[in-house]
Amino acid sequence: MTTQLVRDTMKMVAEGGLDPVEMHWFDATGCFMDQSEESQSPLHDSRPPFQRCMVCWEGRSRNHQRMRMWLLVAGEDPQDGIVLTVWRQPADQPPIPSPVMVYMIDEGQIRYGPVDEKVTMDKTEAEMILGFVSAWYESLSRRSEAYIPSVSKTFTNQRKIAQGKVPAYDWRTVTIEPVEPRKEHKGGTHASPRLHDRRGHLRRLKSGKNVWVKPCKVGDINKGIVFKDYQIKEKD
């Protein structure tokens, strides 16, 4: 079962006209406290684990006792540019959107700015967003869980869709473990699993160099499809 924050966000996104099934969902509550103080070094080595990710966070901010944040991440390669859309919602207030921004890695340097060149973006706000992304990347290197919704093919859902209403969603929860070094194959076989998404992740080679493994689909579609979603655990 997914978290209440993700369920609330999914409902808000669906009512806003976006399809929640097109995103991979992460609840990042507890993975960090102050985004502005997070190191941006993960931006150099890590990438979004999927093409479109929605990251949710709820907690206490520097200026508010209760704050919710949502981060929509689009893109896979920071050399081409990763687009970030952020909303913040202090308690009992409507969501406040930040300018849509993009960051990229150019010759080892982090370059960022608003997608719309006519828009002026506050430097402190931009670095807070990059800190949010960095903390999320860092959290994926330890145990975490993620959520991927699917629409139940029930009569009630089909009727809701036909009426233009938001259907009910089923959730698959997957626990992400830190990526371990490859072990030597010792023989044996296993059946091909159902078709599922394998997230992008860092892999350390024997030389000590880190390389990024792109997300992909693996498994046998004839055996069915598995949808996943993610919850990030607190730091120890």
Backbone as CSV, one residue per row, in Angstrom:
resi,resn,N_x,N_y,N_z,CA_x,CA_y,CA_z,C_x,C_y,C_z
1,MET,0.847,-1.197,0.000,0.000,0.000,0.000,0.879,1.242,0.000
2,THR,0.541,2.198,-0.820,1.324,3.418,-0.920,1.037,4.362,0.248
3,THR,1.783,5.447,0.342,1.627,6.376,1.455,0.463,7.336,1.193
4,GLN,-0.030,7.949,2.258,-1.130,8.889,2.127,-0.713,10.106,1.300
5,LEU,0.526,10.546,1.462,1.004,11.700,0.699,0.968,11.425,-0.792
6,VAL,1.416,10.245,-1.195,1.390,9.897,-2.620,-0.044,9.776,-3.114
7,ARG,-0.933,9.185,-2.306,-2.330,9.061,-2.728,-2.962,10.440,-2.901
8,ASP,-2.700,11.347,-1.977,-3.240,12.709,-2.094,-2.705,13.408,-3.342
9,THR,-1.405,13.234,-3.582,-0.782,13.876,-4.740,-1.295,13.285,-6.041
10,MET,-1.440,11.965,-6.076,-1.955,11.314,-7.274,-3.339,11.829,-7.628
11,LYS,-4.189,12.002,-6.613,-5.531,12.526,-6.848,-5.472,13.939,-7.399
12,MET,-4.591,14.779,-6.821,-4.446,16.155,-7.287,-3.943,16.201,-8.728
13,VAL,-2.981,15.352,-9.046,-2.423,15.307,-10.396,-3.472,14.839,-11.396
14,ALA,-4.238,13.789,-11.040,-5.267,13.270,-11.944,-6.348,14.302,-12.194
15,GLU,-6.757,15.022,-11.138,-7.779,16.060,-11.305,-7.256,17.235,-12.109
16,GLY,-5.929,17.395,-12.161,-5.334,18.456,-12.960,-5.136,18.085,-14.415
17,GLY,-5.528,16.856,-14.785,-5.468,16.451,-16.185,-4.259,15.630,-16.568
18,LEU,-3.359,15.327,-15.604,-2.200,14.490,-15.900,-2.519,13.037,-15.581
19,ASP,-1.842,12.118,-16.247,-2.076,10.693,-16.040,-1.048,10.163,-15.047
20,PRO,-1.458,9.799,-13.827,-0.503,9.304,-12.833,0.235,8.046,-13.273
21,VAL,-0.375,7.256,-14.154,0.241,6.000,-14.585,1.495,6.262,-15.417
22,GLU,1.630,7.463,-15.969,2.784,7.791,-16.797,4.013,8.154,-15.968
23,MET,3.880,8.175,-14.629,4.978,8.590,-13.761,5.365,7.461,-12.809
24,HIS,6.595,7.537,-12.318,7.047,6.692,-11.221,7.057,7.566,-9.977
25,TRP,6.490,7.061,-8.885,6.205,7.881,-7.711,7.139,7.570,-6.558
26,PHE,7.615,8.636,-5.896,8.526,8.512,-4.758,8.031,9.394,-3.613
27,ASP,7.978,8.832,-2.413,7.717,9.617,-1.210,9.062,9.815,-0.519
28,ALA,9.601,11.044,-0.580,10.933,11.347,-0.051,10.884,11.905,1.364
29,THR,9.723,11.858,2.014,9.608,12.354,3.381,10.591,11.607,4.290
30,GLY,11.374,12.339,5.040,12.313,11.729,5.967,13.706,11.549,5.416
31,CYS,13.902,11.748,4.110,15.244,11.511,3.571,16.151,12.719,3.763
32,PHE,15.582,13.884,4.082,16.385,15.070,4.353,15.525,16.090,5.071
33,MET,16.187,17.062,5.688,15.477,18.079,6.452,15.542,19.442,5.792
34,ASP,16.732,19.858,5.333,16.915,21.203,4.785,17.552,21.084,3.405
35,GLN,16.744,21.300,2.360,17.219,21.109,1.002,18.375,22.046,0.648
36,SER,18.373,23.265,1.219,19.388,24.253,0.875,20.770,23.851,1.381
37,GLU,20.838,22.918,2.369,22.108,22.513,2.924,22.607,21.201,2.343
38,GLU,21.849,20.593,1.437,22.259,19.336,0.837,23.381,19.568,-0.179
39,SER,24.344,18.656,-0.205,25.408,18.731,-1.187,24.849,18.474,-2.576
40,GLN,25.386,19.178,-3.578,24.933,18.976,-4.949,25.811,17.978,-5.697
41,SER,26.747,17.338,-4.998,27.646,16.396,-5.671,26.918,15.234,-6.340
42,PRO,25.762,14.737,-5.789,25.072,13.643,-6.500,24.620,14.022,-7.904
43,LEU,24.480,15.312,-8.182,24.061,15.720,-9.519,25.089,15.327,-10.579
44,HIS,26.361,15.235,-10.184,27.421,14.893,-11.141,27.389,13.414,-11.519
45,ASP,27.102,12.550,-10.533,27.226,11.104,-10.762,25.910,10.393,-11.023
46,SER,24.804,10.945,-10.510,23.520,10.249,-10.588,22.597,10.885,-11.618
47,ARG,21.585,10.131,-11.978,20.582,10.582,-12.936,19.212,10.123,-12.455
48,PRO,18.133,10.678,-13.002,16.801,10.175,-12.635,16.691,8.694,-12.968
49,PRO,16.085,7.892,-12.089,15.991,6.453,-12.342,15.006,6.088,-13.447
50,PHE,14.084,7.006,-13.784,13.114,6.782,-14.850,12.902,8.080,-15.617
51,GLN,12.236,7.983,-16.763,12.031,9.136,-17.641,11.187,10.224,-16.985
52,ARG,10.143,9.837,-16.259,9.270,10.807,-15.585,9.031,10.340,-14.151
53,CYS,9.427,11.163,-13.191,9.295,10.810,-11.780,8.594,11.937,-11.032
54,MET,7.698,11.571,-10.120,7.067,12.537,-9.218,7.563,12.236,-7.807
55,VAL,8.255,13.215,-7.210,8.825,13.064,-5.876,8.050,13.957,-4.911
56,CYS,7.530,13.372,-3.830,6.730,14.110,-2.845,7.501,14.195,-1.529
57,TRP,7.295,15.283,-0.813,7.951,15.459,0.484,7.033,16.249,1.391
58,GLU,7.013,15.894,2.675,6.207,16.613,3.648,6.988,16.715,4.952
59,GLY,7.006,17.905,5.532,7.724,18.076,6.788,7.787,19.535,7.190
60,ARG,8.696,19.833,8.087,8.879,21.193,8.589,9.972,21.885,7.792
61,SER,9.700,23.101,7.341,10.691,23.866,6.600,11.258,24.958,7.498
62,ARG,12.171,25.730,6.957,12.802,26.793,7.734,11.790,27.838,8.179
63,ASN,10.755,28.084,7.360,9.805,29.162,7.654,8.404,28.672,7.997
64,HIS,8.160,27.354,7.902,6.805,26.849,8.125,6.855,25.575,8.973
65,GLN,5.891,25.442,9.875,5.798,24.247,10.696,5.433,23.025,9.860
66,ARG,4.661,23.242,8.795,4.254,22.135,7.927,4.320,22.584,6.479
67,MET,4.998,21.823,5.668,5.176,22.165,4.259,5.113,20.891,3.432
68,ARG,4.491,21.001,2.272,4.526,19.923,1.289,5.243,20.433,0.038
69,MET,6.005,19.542,-0.575,6.679,19.879,-1.832,6.492,18.743,-2.819
70,TRP,6.390,19.123,-4.088,6.285,18.143,-5.161,7.303,18.496,-6.237
71,LEU,7.998,17.497,-6.713,9.019,17.681,-7.733,8.732,16.732,-8.888
72,LEU,8.435,17.286,-10.049,8.254,16.496,-11.267,9.544,16.570,-12.068
73,VAL,10.164,15.415,-12.285,11.448,15.332,-12.981,11.234,14.670,-14.330
74,ALA,11.699,15.313,-15.388,11.550,14.764,-16.738,12.914,14.743,-17.421
75,GLY,13.266,13.588,-17.966,14.551,13.441,-18.637,15.381,12.365,-17.983
76,GLU,16.424,11.910,-18.694,17.284,10.850,-18.178,18.762,11.214,-18.205
77,ASP,19.161,12.088,-19.128,20.576,12.382,-19.307,20.855,13.849,-18.990
78,PRO,21.625,14.152,-17.921,21.903,15.547,-17.578,22.744,16.281,-18.613
79,GLN,23.395,15.543,-19.502,24.118,16.226,-20.564,23.151,16.816,-21.586
80,ASP,21.972,16.229,-21.693,20.928,16.776,-22.567,20.038,17.751,-21.821
81,GLY,20.007,17.658,-20.491,19.168,18.545,-19.680,18.073,17.787,-18.953
82,ILE,17.924,18.052,-17.657,16.870,17.472,-16.835,15.916,18.596,-16.445
83,VAL,14.645,18.457,-16.778,13.643,19.496,-16.498,13.018,19.247,-15.138
84,LEU,12.900,20.295,-14.326,12.379,20.205,-12.966,11.205,21.159,-12.790
85,THR,10.092,20.633,-12.316,8.918,21.442,-12.001,8.580,21.236,-10.534
86,VAL,8.510,22.316,-9.769,8.339,22.220,-8.321,7.143,23.041,-7.864
87,TRP,6.380,22.463,-6.923,5.316,23.194,-6.232,5.573,23.079,-4.739
88,ARG,5.317,24.160,-4.001,5.414,24.155,-2.541,4.072,24.572,-1.958
89,GLN,3.705,23.949,-0.853,2.415,24.254,-0.230,2.562,24.353,1.286
90,PRO,2.670,25.595,1.815,2.613,25.747,3.272,1.236,25.334,3.771
91,ALA,1.138,24.987,5.041,-0.123,24.517,5.615,-1.245,25.505,5.368
92,ASP,-2.405,24.973,4.942,-3.631,25.749,4.742,-3.485,26.827,3.672
93,GLN,-2.590,26.635,2.730,-2.423,27.563,1.613,-2.430,26.785,0.303
94,PRO,-2.784,27.442,-0.800,-2.749,26.744,-2.091,-1.304,26.500,-2.530
95,PRO,-1.060,25.513,-3.392,0.299,25.242,-3.879,0.887,26.448,-4.603
96,ILE,2.179,26.679,-4.401,2.897,27.783,-5.028,3.881,27.190,-6.038
97,PRO,3.705,27.458,-7.336,4.636,26.892,-8.318,5.914,27.719,-8.423
98,SER,7.022,27.045,-8.618,8.284,27.703,-8.945,8.435,27.711,-10.460
99,PRO,9.235,28.619,-11.005,9.472,28.582,-12.451,10.042,27.233,-12.879
100,VAL,9.556,26.718,-13.987,10.100,25.465,-14.521,11.563,25.697,-14.874
101,MET,12.447,24.834,-14.377,13.874,25.032,-14.613,14.498,23.778,-15.212
102,VAL,15.707,23.928,-15.695,16.452,22.818,-16.267,17.876,22.892,-15.750
103,TYR,18.454,21.722,-15.472,19.880,21.707,-15.154,20.573,20.725,-16.085
104,MET,21.845,20.955,-16.319,22.628,20.066,-17.153,24.068,20.051,-16.665
105,ILE,24.792,19.010,-17.017,26.206,18.893,-16.700,26.979,19.190,-17.977
106,ASP,27.754,20.265,-17.952,28.499,20.709,-19.129,29.974,20.819,-18.749
107,GLU,30.796,19.899,-19.304,32.233,19.881,-19.023,32.507,19.841,-17.519
108,GLY,31.722,19.020,-16.819,31.928,18.836,-15.388,31.314,19.907,-14.516
109,GLN,30.654,20.887,-15.110,30.039,21.975,-14.359,28.518,21.848,-14.376
110,ILE,27.874,22.181,-13.242,26.418,22.180,-13.165,25.909,23.529,-13.660
111,ARG,25.140,23.516,-14.707,24.551,24.745,-15.241,23.035,24.628,-15.136
112,TYR,22.387,25.701,-14.723,20.942,25.648,-14.518,20.319,27.010,-14.770
113,GLY,19.002,26.987,-14.964,18.257,28.223,-15.179,16.828,27.914,-15.566
114,PRO,15.983,28.947,-15.672,14.585,28.728,-16.058,14.477,28.287,-17.506
115,VAL,13.475,27.438,-17.778,13.240,26.999,-19.150,12.857,28.189,-20.027
116,ASP,12.013,29.075,-19.499,11.608,30.287,-20.202,12.634,31.379,-19.928
117,GLU,13.364,31.781,-20.938,14.422,32.772,-20.761,13.888,34.134,-20.337
118,LYS,12.591,34.363,-20.509,12.000,35.644,-20.119,11.699,35.701,-18.613
119,VAL,11.797,34.541,-17.954,11.476,34.461,-16.533,12.748,34.615,-15.705
120,THR,12.671,35.404,-14.649,13.785,35.560,-13.718,13.594,34.608,-12.541
121,MET,14.641,33.850,-12.217,14.548,32.879,-11.137,15.520,33.239,-10.029
122,ASP,15.024,33.250,-8.794,15.855,33.555,-7.646,16.918,32.470,-7.455
123,LYS,18.176,32.879,-7.244,19.288,31.933,-7.112,19.098,31.024,-5.901
124,THR,18.622,31.577,-4.785,18.416,30.777,-3.582,17.350,29.713,-3.823
125,GLU,16.277,30.089,-4.535,15.208,29.135,-4.836,15.718,28.028,-5.749
126,ALA,16.500,28.396,-6.772,17.035,27.406,-7.703,17.954,26.420,-6.993
127,GLU,18.802,26.910,-6.090,19.715,26.020,-5.378,18.970,25.143,-4.380
128,MET,17.860,25.650,-3.832,17.032,24.821,-2.959,16.464,23.646,-3.738
129,ILE,15.994,23.905,-4.967,15.432,22.845,-5.806,16.511,21.825,-6.168
130,LEU,17.701,22.303,-6.515,18.794,21.384,-6.839,19.200,20.576,-5.611
131,GLY,19.106,21.193,-4.426,19.376,20.453,-3.199,18.352,19.356,-2.979
132,PHE,17.099,19.648,-3.315,16.015,18.665,-3.227,16.336,17.472,-4.137
133,VAL,16.713,17.767,-5.375,17.036,16.704,-6.331,18.239,15.890,-5.848
134,SER,19.276,16.579,-5.346,20.474,15.899,-4.865,20.157,14.941,-3.719
135,ALA,19.323,15.415,-2.774,18.955,14.570,-1.637,18.172,13.342,-2.098
136,TRP,17.319,13.532,-3.099,16.554,12.406,-3.642,17.491,11.401,-4.304
137,TYR,18.430,11.893,-5.137,19.402,10.996,-5.764,20.167,10.212,-4.702
138,GLU,20.634,10.908,-3.671,21.426,10.264,-2.633,20.617,9.202,-1.903
139,SER,19.319,9.473,-1.712,18.465,8.522,-0.991,18.296,7.218,-1.752
140,LEU,18.444,7.250,-3.061,18.256,6.041,-3.865,19.430,5.078,-3.736
141,SER,20.515,5.516,-3.094,21.664,4.642,-2.897,21.506,3.777,-1.651
142,ARG,20.415,3.990,-0.906,20.146,3.160,0.262,18.736,2.568,0.113
143,ARG,18.330,1.780,1.083,17.036,1.109,1.018,15.897,2.121,0.890
144,SER,15.027,1.916,-0.072,13.885,2.800,-0.266,12.767,2.025,-0.948
145,GLU,11.594,2.639,-1.035,10.461,2.016,-1.703,9.863,3.000,-2.694
146,ALA,9.265,2.477,-3.747,8.671,3.323,-4.777,7.294,2.805,-5.138
147,TYR,6.487,3.683,-5.764,5.097,3.353,-6.078,4.808,3.610,-7.550
148,ILE,4.163,2.634,-8.192,3.733,2.802,-9.580,2.263,2.414,-9.661
149,PRO,1.403,3.333,-10.111,-0.030,3.034,-10.162,-0.433,2.361,-11.468
150,SER,-1.505,1.604,-11.399,-2.131,1.053,-12.594,-3.645,1.161,-12.414
151,VAL,-4.359,1.289,-13.506,-5.813,1.420,-13.451,-6.452,0.042,-13.441
152,SER,-7.254,-0.229,-12.435,-7.964,-1.508,-12.359,-9.010,-1.584,-13.469
153,LYS,-9.033,-2.699,-14.187,-9.984,-2.855,-15.289,-11.317,-3.390,-14.764
154,THR,-11.957,-2.595,-13.925,-13.246,-2.975,-13.361,-14.359,-2.231,-14.098
155,PHE,-15.589,-2.721,-13.934,-16.729,-2.065,-14.569,-16.868,-0.633,-14.059
156,THR,-16.688,-0.447,-12.754,-16.827,0.893,-12.176,-15.792,1.851,-12.742
157,ASN,-14.557,1.384,-12.888,-13.510,2.237,-13.451,-13.797,2.587,-14.911
158,GLN,-14.238,1.595,-15.683,-14.552,1.858,-17.086,-15.663,2.895,-17.205
159,ARG,-16.627,2.823,-16.298,-17.716,3.802,-16.307,-17.194,5.190,-15.934
160,LYS,-16.319,5.269,-14.927,-15.749,6.558,-14.526,-14.955,7.185,-15.666
161,ILE,-14.160,6.369,-16.339,-13.357,6.875,-17.450,-14.248,7.378,-18.567
162,ALA,-15.316,6.632,-18.872,-16.254,7.041,-19.916,-16.944,8.359,-19.562
163,GLN,-17.115,8.610,-18.260,-17.770,9.838,-17.804,-16.778,10.978,-17.578
164,GLY,-15.509,10.718,-17.867,-14.498,11.748,-17.686,-14.079,11.932,-16.241
165,LYS,-14.350,10.946,-15.387,-13.995,11.033,-13.974,-12.680,10.298,-13.708
166,VAL,-12.087,10.585,-12.551,-10.829,9.944,-12.174,-11.104,8.514,-11.713
167,PRO,-10.433,7.506,-12.301,-10.665,6.117,-11.894,-9.950,5.798,-10.588
168,ALA,-10.206,4.614,-10.059,-9.475,4.118,-8.897,-8.192,3.450,-9.388
169,TYR,-7.125,3.556,-8.585,-5.833,3.017,-8.986,-5.386,1.907,-8.041
170,ASP,-4.720,0.907,-8.612,-4.023,-0.087,-7.822,-2.553,0.313,-7.742
171,TRP,-1.861,-0.184,-6.693,-0.461,0.191,-6.510,0.402,-1.041,-6.321
172,ARG,1.580,-0.962,-6.874,2.611,-1.972,-6.637,3.754,-1.275,-5.904
173,THR,4.160,-1.786,-4.758,5.248,-1.205,-3.986,6.491,-2.072,-4.130
174,VAL,7.635,-1.454,-4.433,8.882,-2.188,-4.564,9.912,-1.554,-3.644
175,THR,10.672,-2.380,-2.964,11.750,-1.899,-2.100,13.044,-1.837,-2.893
176,ILE,13.695,-0.676,-2.872,14.977,-0.500,-3.552,16.093,-0.743,-2.550
177,GLU,16.966,-1.672,-2.860,18.132,-1.943,-2.028,19.352,-1.300,-2.682
178,PRO,20.363,-0.928,-1.883,21.611,-0.433,-2.477,22.153,-1.439,-3.480
179,VAL,22.676,-0.931,-4.596,23.180,-1.820,-5.643,24.459,-2.491,-5.168
180,GLU,24.480,-3.820,-5.171,25.646,-4.569,-4.721,26.524,-4.938,-5.915
181,PRO,27.815,-5.133,-5.675,28.709,-5.551,-6.769,28.243,-6.874,-7.354
182,ARG,28.511,-7.047,-8.646,28.164,-8.306,-9.290,28.943,-9.468,-8.666
183,LYS,28.267,-10.591,-8.500,28.920,-11.791,-7.993,29.123,-12.770,-9.147
184,GLU,30.178,-13.555,-9.039,30.488,-14.530,-10.082,29.361,-15.534,-10.214
185,HIS,28.945,-15.788,-11.462,27.870,-16.737,-11.711,28.328,-18.156,-11.380
186,LYS,27.561,-18.869,-10.598,27.954,-20.199,-10.164,27.066,-21.284,-10.769
187,GLY,26.403,-20.939,-11.903,25.605,-21.942,-12.569,24.160,-21.894,-12.148
188,GLY,23.315,-22.709,-12.819,21.893,-22.724,-12.486,21.113,-21.800,-13.392
189,THR,19.811,-22.000,-13.455,18.937,-21.189,-14.290,17.728,-20.773,-13.474
190,HIS,16.997,-19.776,-13.988,15.750,-19.376,-13.346,14.788,-18.907,-14.419
191,ALA,13.506,-18.967,-14.123,12.496,-18.577,-15.098,12.514,-17.068,-15.291
192,SER,12.191,-16.629,-16.504,12.132,-15.206,-16.785,10.980,-14.575,-16.009
193,PRO,11.225,-13.431,-15.327,10.156,-12.794,-14.552,9.171,-12.071,-15.451
194,ARG,8.086,-11.573,-14.847,7.134,-10.764,-15.596,7.789,-9.455,-16.039
195,LEU,7.233,-8.835,-17.087,7.776,-7.588,-17.612,7.694,-6.500,-16.536
196,HIS,8.804,-5.799,-16.299,8.812,-4.730,-15.318,9.883,-3.713,-15.676
197,ASP,9.808,-2.535,-15.055,10.797,-1.488,-15.275,11.984,-1.697,-14.354
198,ARG,13.174,-1.651,-14.905,14.390,-1.662,-14.089,14.899,-0.231,-14.025
199,ARG,15.043,0.293,-12.807,15.413,1.695,-12.646,16.855,1.937,-13.042
200,GLY,17.154,3.169,-13.457,18.533,3.559,-13.692,19.282,3.606,-12.369
201,HIS,20.575,3.268,-12.395,21.339,3.244,-11.153,22.830,3.321,-11.452
202,LEU,23.591,3.716,-10.417,25.042,3.739,-10.534,25.606,2.342,-10.351
203,ARG,26.625,2.004,-11.132,27.326,0.736,-10.974,28.821,1.018,-10.850
204,ARG,29.425,0.463,-9.827,30.863,0.647,-9.644,31.617,-0.501,-10.328
205,LEU,32.502,-0.144,-11.260,33.294,-1.139,-11.966,34.464,-1.601,-11.095
206,LYS,35.133,-2.685,-11.507,36.277,-3.193,-10.761,37.390,-2.163,-10.686
207,SER,37.449,-1.288,-11.683,38.474,-0.238,-11.697,38.213,0.843,-10.660
208,GLY,36.993,0.845,-10.070,36.621,1.881,-9.120,35.823,3.008,-9.747
209,LYS,35.687,3.001,-11.074,34.944,4.042,-11.771,33.443,3.791,-11.661
210,ASN,32.659,4.864,-11.458,31.202,4.765,-11.429,30.639,5.010,-12.822
211,VAL,29.733,4.151,-13.265,29.058,4.351,-14.559,27.559,4.288,-14.328
212,TRP,26.802,4.978,-15.173,25.353,5.009,-15.033,24.725,3.961,-15.936
213,VAL,23.887,3.113,-15.355,23.144,2.098,-16.111,21.748,2.647,-16.378
214,LYS,21.379,2.767,-17.643,20.100,3.382,-18.010,18.909,2.520,-17.595
215,PRO,17.751,3.168,-17.331,16.551,2.390,-17.044,16.101,1.618,-18.274
216,CYS,15.445,0.485,-18.065,14.989,-0.322,-19.193,13.869,-1.240,-18.736
217,LYS,13.234,-1.892,-19.670,12.206,-2.889,-19.371,12.815,-4.268,-19.513
218,VAL,12.545,-5.139,-18.544,13.069,-6.506,-18.577,11.947,-7.477,-18.240
219,GLY,12.115,-8.740,-18.621,11.116,-9.753,-18.300,10.291,-10.153,-19.502
220,ASP,9.354,-11.028,-19.256,8.523,-11.629,-20.302,7.104,-11.073,-20.215
221,ILE,6.684,-10.312,-21.247,5.355,-9.701,-21.237,4.259,-10.759,-21.271
222,ASN,4.563,-11.943,-21.796,3.565,-13.011,-21.858,3.193,-13.529,-20.468
223,LYS,4.026,-13.238,-19.466,3.758,-13.663,-18.099,3.100,-12.557,-17.274
224,GLY,2.810,-11.418,-17.933,2.160,-10.319,-17.233,3.097,-9.135,-17.049
225,ILE,2.565,-8.057,-16.444,3.319,-6.826,-16.232,3.256,-6.460,-14.753
226,VAL,4.386,-6.037,-14.206,4.459,-5.591,-12.814,4.679,-4.085,-12.791
227,PHE,3.834,-3.351,-12.049,4.002,-1.913,-11.858,4.542,-1.677,-10.452
228,LYS,5.452,-0.724,-10.299,6.108,-0.492,-9.021,5.971,0.969,-8.589
229,ASP,6.143,1.196,-7.282,6.178,2.550,-6.739,7.150,2.573,-5.579
230,TYR,7.602,3.771,-5.155,8.769,3.859,-4.284,8.546,4.754,-3.065
231,GLN,8.951,4.272,-1.890,8.990,5.084,-0.681,10.411,5.099,-0.162
232,ILE,10.928,6.280,0.127,12.308,6.430,0.571,12.355,6.430,2.086
233,LYS,13.237,5.641,2.667,13.363,5.529,4.105,14.193,6.677,4.665
234,GLU,14.016,6.943,5.960,14.776,7.995,6.617,16.244,7.617,6.708
235,LYS,17.103,8.662,6.789,18.506,8.421,7.024,18.709,7.846,8.408
236,ASP,19.720,6.980,8.574,20.048,6.452,9.900,20.679,7.549,10.742
